[in-house]
Amino acid sequence: MSIPLLDLKAQYLTIKDEIDQAIHEVLDSSVYILGPQMKALEKEIAAYCGTEEAVAVANGTDALVLTLKAFGIGEGDEVITTPFTFFASAETIAQVGATPVFVDVNPVTLNMDLNQLESKITPQTKAIIPVHIFGQMLDVERVMEIAARHDLKVIEDAAQAIGAEYRGQKAGSLGHAATFSFFPTKNLGAYGDAGMIVTNDKDLASQLRMLRFHGCQTKYYHEKIGYNSRLDEMQAAILRVKLRYLDQWNEGRRERAKVYDQLLADTKIQPPGLDPLATPIYHLYVLRTEERSTLMERLKAGGVANAIYYPVPLHLQRAFRNLGYKMGDFPVAEKACEQALAIPCYPELSLEQQHEIAAIIKG
Ligand SMILES: *Cc1c(COP(=O)(O)O)cnc(C)c1O
């Protein structure tokens, strides 16, 4: 028996006819860049998230870079984010020339610790990038209140959280802007790279549309230095099919998470920590254990894929050594990096497989 962390082939087979047809329609139209599929996807994602605007770009990393640029953030500015996230959340801050400033995470949810956030704000701070880690939203309204007191922008990094909610409000609908990644393994994944920014700010959206297309509003008339960052028609057509299944798939992930929570209840394994006001979508089911390496060996021997998210907190990454952080600066994030382990959690995973996995975990 062998169980992967995510089974993209099994998912494809459930929607093969629709996907194949969507791809053939793009081939028949032979329009590949900045076409009707991308525009339709933008409308559908905006409607799904409950925002006025959505701007499609090449990937989730570019979504962050273009948003920071559109807000005029660069050299001399500071942007606050968390050290317990994928590298891109902070890499992009450095890419635009600004300085990433980290704040430790909440020990239960592993999202940014909002009790510590305000203490990191300085006169140089221009923005906050909270990350909805593993698909559980944090309280963006509270981040917005803090931001309002200091005139800061809030960019939700919702790369792992499309469809997640907080007090019934969707990820991406509460910040000044929010970014999504449709990398193939995200819970809404393309068959290549793709990303999106959502916002209610019309001016920001038009800036972003210029930035993704070489700074043009009209072709060959360049208003500013931009980028080449588009979501192509093939990926847009695929994502439009998959978006129709997203709620069903997210519900499937939640059901499987609940099964794990119950199966592992009488063990020393710590299940994902929840905020009672959040409705997570379990981009990953990440448990915590003090005996991670022995658990990993048992899972491997039993043919169950597993992965560490994340092995190194961002403040201790070599690429950020110039920032001068050291071990001990963010103890909660550091401890999470020693204990966190993702196990298979996706809608095609059977109850039988979950029982097998739980039996292996219990030893
Ligand atoms: C995946 C991810 C990104 C980057 O998205 P790409 O599409 O891979 O560029 C950014 N932030 C977080 C939290 C992510 O998980």
PDBQT file of the ligand as one rigid body, heavy atoms in Angstrom, charges set to zero:
ROOT
HETATM    1  C1  LIG A 401       2.404  28.825  -2.571  1.00  0.00    +0.000 C 
HETATM    2  C2  LIG A 401       2.558  30.035  -1.753  1.00  0.00    +0.000 A 
HETATM    3  C3  LIG A 401       2.998  31.260  -2.308  1.00  0.00    +0.000 A 
HETATM    4  C4  LIG A 401       3.562  31.377  -3.679  1.00  0.00    +0.000 C 
HETATM    5  O1  LIG A 401       2.730  30.993  -4.729  1.00  0.00    +0.000 OA
HETATM    6  P1  LIG A 401       3.366  30.516  -6.119  1.00  0.00    +0.000 P 
HETATM    7  O2  LIG A 401       2.165  30.405  -7.004  1.00  0.00    +0.000 OA
HETATM    8  O3  LIG A 401       4.042  29.211  -5.897  1.00  0.00    +0.000 OA
HETATM    9  O4  LIG A 401       4.297  31.571  -6.598  1.00  0.00    +0.000 OA
HETATM   10  C5  LIG A 401       3.006  32.381  -1.488  1.00  0.00    +0.000 A 
HETATM   11  N1  LIG A 401       2.634  32.313  -0.202  1.00  0.00    +0.000 NA
HETATM   12  C6  LIG A 401       2.232  31.161   0.369  1.00  0.00    +0.000 A 
HETATM   13  C7  LIG A 401       1.819  31.167   1.799  1.00  0.00    +0.000 C 
HETATM   14  C8  LIG A 401       2.205  29.977  -0.381  1.00  0.00    +0.000 A 
HETATM   15  O5  LIG A 401       1.813  28.844   0.200  1.00  0.00    +0.000 OA
ENDROOT
TORSDOF 0
